[in-house]
Amino acid sequence: MSGTDLDVAVRIKVPADVREEGSLTAPGKKLQEITKELPDQPIEVATIGTQIELKPPDSSHIVCSFERRE
């Protein structure tokens, strides 16, 4: 998983049950702000077009993203 806001870039490997492979470019700062507040437990990450949905238990967060460019 990787993210960027053009000033900060993050790339990490996380264990995942991937149902469908794909790529998007996400705003790193926004992802960091959301994920630092999440409990230390598995969450579901889904995409809807170019939106990323983070679904921890009891809440949901939508992050706008862009198609990945090489």
C-alpha positions, 0 to 999 in steps of 0.5 A: 500500500502506498500513498502521497500528497506530493509532499509526503509519500508512504509505502508499506507492506501489509497482510491482506486478503486481496479480492481484486488487484488494482492501483490508485494514488491516494492523499498520504496526509489524509490517510495518515490522519484517518489511520492514526485514529483507528483501533489496532485491529483489521479494517476493510479497504474497498474502492468505489471508482476512484474513491477509497473506503476505509471500513473499521468496525463502527465507522466508515471513511471515504478518501478521494483518490486518483488513477495511478500514474507510473 
